[in-house]
Amino acid sequence: MLEQEVQKSSGFINLELLARQVVEGFISGIHKSPFHGFSAEFAEHKIYNNGESTKHIDWKLYAKTDKLYTKRYEEETNLRCHLIIDNSSSMHFPIMKSFKRDSLNKIGFSALAAASLMQILKRQRDAVGLSVYSDNYDFYAPEKGSERHHHMLLNELDSIVANPVQNRTTDSYSYLHQIAEKLKRRSLVFLFTDMFQEDKEEAELFEALKHLKYNKHEVVLFHVIDKKKEVNFEFDNAPKRFTDVESGVHLDIYAENLKEPYQNSVETYFNMLKLQCAKYRIKYVQADIGGSFEKILTTYLVERQKFAG
């Protein structure tokens, strides 16, 4: 990774609004996709049909629109979801002063994706929890569904984006074991991480992910990457200093000289991750920060159906 000066960021101007826009854009496009049958899940209201019970008519909306709609999801559901975010230094690549929907680094993408999932869970009256770890277990909140809880989680997501960290490594496996111990009831678990760790830690990491499966949790690994730089290695051929943002170790090279062996190594590593996830029945999803959030939300739809089934 390129060496960059770490400084405080202004973060998102309004993370909740951005997340709502992501979700509403996704929902409006559902009818064009194979998942059109799920669209009813997200509706806050549906048109009242003669003969239906009037119990759930939204009279306030009737006063505004002069049309009868019934509310959905009057009762709580049993779904519980726990979001886990890796907040190590490598997740703050590239360093950014401000964040927009189409201009994000890895931590910004993870935070907005998590906030978008929270928006859907909120609409469905589902319970959501959050864990954030780096070189410490920085934050934990159990699964709840209240408005106050929702805003507390949004504030935490805002905070980690606005405060980039330097030379902060992580032993993901230690904190994933701790999180697994806290999740007593069956949950959907979404982990956002760039999977940067020492080779010797890979076996321990997958043991920790396996631990998350013990209580029949459904586990999804969102592998967050900057595809343009970290996979395609798109740099000009001027000499550059590449610095490991977690250890501080650097290497001065011409990018073109390293491109082919680098890409081969990355492809081998990614294939290994996919195979390991398949072995432990963990859903592996590659999440490019330059892409849309459709893959994240579609994965949620599929996993929710499996979970409920």
Secondary structure, DSSP 4 states (H G I P E B T S, - for coil): -B--------B-S-HHHHHHHHHHHHHHHHTTSTTGGGGGGG-SEEE--TTS-STTB-HHHHHHHSS-EEES--S----EEEEEEE-SGGGGPSP-SB-BTTB--HHHHHHHHHHHHHHHHHHTT-EEEEEEESSSEEEEEEEE--HHHHHHHHHHHHHHHHS--SS----HHHHHHHHHHH--S--EEEEEE-----GGGHHHHHHHHHHHHTTT-EEEEEEEE-IIIIIS----SSEEEEE-TTT--EEEEEHHHHHHHHHHHHHHHHHHHHHHHHHTT-EEEEEETTS-SHHHHHHHHHHHHHHH-
